[in-house]
Amino acid sequence: MTKKAQSIPVNTMTDNFDGDISIERICIDDLLTLNKQNLPNVEEATDTHRHDSHSFFLLESGTVQLDIDFQNFIITAPSIIYIHPDQVHRTITSENVIVSSWAISNESLSPGYLKLLQDITPAKPLILTNEMFLMLSHAISVFIKFTERKNDKLYHAVLKDSCNTLVALVISEYLEQSKSTDNPARFETITKSFRQLLENNYTTIKRPAAYAQKLHLSTPYLNECIKTTTGFSVSYHIQNRIILEAKRLLYHTDKSVKEIASELGYDDYPYFSRLFTKVTGMTALTFRSKNLD
């Protein structure tokens, strides 16, 4: 087994401007014969890691296989993928790839866009129409040109605005492709609010009634909204968010199960162990041993 760290690796942005915006367009034949001048941090891309920023990837040609939080995606061009800073991921394979990637920190991201990104997390890869692909590709080319104009008085403002424009285009595409006519608008709004609350509080708030109280709703009504929109109960979402983080820590760190339980807000270690087994069908130690390198 490869020695694991006490925390999940966090990769910083490359080719950045004041440390909070980055953009690059790279060509990859495959990961084994990669031209290191195109991607000097290839090992960081193929090792499991998080980013310290919101990351976007426009696959312009070729095929990429990604693992994102224990889900395997085979992505073919033209496609777009957004990865949240919390998500753990790695590149498994790539073939004849041209990919444009850009990243932006919370500080430089428009607050309105930040909220929308939270609503669509976790995001799956999207296949793009030719029109949207050409629009994004052209916008990226212009953005890259802007990065070369370092003597402009408004250089950093232009970069920030350009990056936020790209983010807005991606968000609009996710929203367009996720339109639903089956669920009442109020149910969808409540579900988004619940997801955001859960993401911010899953280590401290475990009871559906507590989330309902924060949303000023009755527990049965919150359950009705969530189940109608997602097909699963509030308890299901709470438990699965906790177990996802437990899986991340079991796989990517060498923390003990007891340490992980405590980090996730469980002083009752046996209860956490039973919950993990209930949700996954195996013990935490079995999960770790099944996923050894």
N, C-alpha and C positions, 0 to 999 in steps of 0.2 A: 504493500500500500504506500502511495506517495504521502510524504509528511504533509499534513494539513495545517493551516494557520489557525490562530485563535479568533480570527474574524474573516469575513468574506472580502477578498481583494477588491479594491476600488481603483479603477484606472482613471487617470486624469485625461483631459482633452489634449490633443496634439494640434500643432499648427495654430495655436490660440492667439487671440488678440486681447491683451490685458487679462488673460486667464479666464474669460467667461464666454467666449464665442469661438467656434472653430468651423472650418469647412475644408473639404478636400475631395478630389476626384481621382480614383485609383483604378488601375487595371491589374487583374490577377488571372494568370493562366490556370493555375491550381495551387493549392497550399504547399505542395511539395517542391515545385519548381518556381516559387514566387521570386520575383525580382525584388530584393530587399530594399532597393532605392525607392520603390513605389510605396512600400508599407514597412517602415523600419520597426514597427511594433507588432509584427505579425504574431509573435508568441503571446502577446497580451490578448490578441483577438481570439486565439484558439484555446487559451486557458479560460476557465470559468471566472467571471468577474462581474462587478457592477461598474457603472459609470458615475462620475460626480456631476452629471449634467443630464439634460433631456436630449436624447440622441435620435436622429432620423437618418434613414438610409434609403436612397433611391436606387434600385437595381435597374440599370440601364440595359444590360445584356447579360446573358449567362444564367447560371443556376447556383443558388447558395442553400446549404442546409444548416439551420440554426437550432440550437437547444435553448429555449427560453423557459426558465422555471419548470423544468422537467417535461415540457412539451416540445415535440420535434416538428419543425416546419421545413418543408422543402419549397423554396421560393424561386419562381421563374420570372424573368423580365417580361414586360415592364411592371414593377411592383414597388410599393412603398411600405416601410415598417417603422413604427415609432416604438422606442424602448424607454420606459420610465427609469429614473435613477435607482429605484428600489429593486428592479428586476435583475435577476442573475442569469447570465447568458454566455454562450460561446459559439464560435463558428466551427462546425464539424467538417464540412467540405465545401469547396467552391470550384467552379469550372467555367473558364472563358468569361470571366466577370469584369464588367465595368460598373463601378458603384460610386455614387456621390453620397457623401455623408456630411452632416453638419450637426453641431451640438450647441446648446445654450444653457447657461446657468439660471437658477431661479431669479437671481438679482437682475438679469438683463431681459428675462422673459416678461412679456406683458401680463399683468395680474389676471386679466380676463382670460387669456389663453391658458394660463396655468390652471385655472379652475376647470376649463374645458378638457384639458389633458387628463386631469384627475378623473373626470367623468368617463373617459374612454379607456382608462387603464383597467385590466390588461388589454392591449390592442393586438389584433392579429394582422398579418400581412394583407395588404389590399392589392388586387390586380387593378391596374389603371387602364382607362381608355387611352387611345392614342392621343386624343386632344389634351387630356390632363397630363399625360407623360411629357408631351412636347412643351407644355406651359411650365411645368416644374423644371425640366431640363434647361430651358431657356433662362428661367429665373436664377437657377444655380450658376449658370455661366456668367450672368451679369454680376451676381454676388462675388464670384471669384475674381472678376475684373476689378471690382471695388476694393478687394483686399490688397491689390497691387498699388493703390493710390495713397500711399502712406503719408504723403506730404499735404494732402487735402486738410483744410482747417477743421472740417466736420467729419473727419475720417471715422472715428469711433461711433458717432451718431449714425452715420450711413450704414456701418456694419450692423449695428444693433437693429435699426429699422429694417434692413434687408433680411436679416435672419428671422425677425418676427413675421415678416411678410411670408417667408417660406413656411414657417410654422402655421400661419393662418391658412395657407393653401392646403396643407396636409390635414389640419383639423376639419376644414370644410369638406374634404373628401371622405373622411371617416364619418362625419355626421350625415353626409348624403347617402353613403352606402349602408348606414345603420337605421335609416328611416323605418319606422314601424307603424302600421295602421291598425294593428291588433289590440294594442293596449291604450287605455285612456291616458291622456296627457298628464293628468294629475298623478296617476300611478307611476309613470316614468319619472316625473319630477321627484316624487318621494323616494323612489329607488335610487336615484342619483345622490340625493342627500344622505340616504342611509349608507351607501357605499363610501362616500367621503368620510362620514362619521366613523365608520368601521375602520377605514385605513388609518385614521388618526388615533384610534382608541382601542384597537383590538388587544393590546397587552394589558389594558387596565379595566375595560368594560366587557363583561362576558355574557350578561343577561339580556335577552330580547326586550324585556320590560324597560330596562335602562335606556336603550336606544329609542324606544317608543316615547319615553318621557322627554328625552332631549329634542325629539321632533314634534312634541306636543300632540301626540297621537295615542290612541288606545293600542295596546299590544295586538289584539285580534285584527284591527284595521291595518296596522303596519304589516302583519303577516299576510293579509289578503293582498296588499299592494305588491309586496316583494314576490309572493308566490305567483301572482298573475303575470308579472313582468318577466320573471326569471325561471319560473317552474320549481323553485326551491324555497324553503322556509327561511326565516331570519336566523334561526339556530344553525341551519346548514351553512349559511354564509359565514357566520361567526366562527364556527368550528373549522371550516375549510381554510379561512384566512390564517388562523392560528397554526394549523397543521402545515400550510405552505411554508410559513416562516420556519417552523421546526424542521421541515425537510431541507430547506436551504442550509440551516446551521448544522444539521447532521451530515450532510453531504460535503459541504465546503469548509467546515472547520473541524477541529478535534475536541471541541467542547463536549463534556459529558452530558448525558441525557438529563441528569439532575440540574446541571448548570443551564441547559437550554430551557428546562421547565421554569426555572426561576426567572430567566430573562424574559420569558413570555408571560410572566405574571402568575405563575402557579407555585405557591408554597407547598401545596399538597402534591408531592411528586408522584405517589401512586395513582392519584386521580388523573394527572396528566398522562401517565403511561397508559391507563385504560382508555382515555380519550383518543390517543394516537392509534391504538390498536383498533378501536371502534371505527374510526374514520378511514384508515388505510387497509385494515385487514391483516396487519402484521405489527409486531412490536417495533419500537424505535431502533433497538439494536439490530433487529433483523433487517430493517430498511437500510441501515448503515452498512451492514455486511454485504447485502445484495448489490450495493452500489460502490463497492471498493474499486479503486483503479486497478 
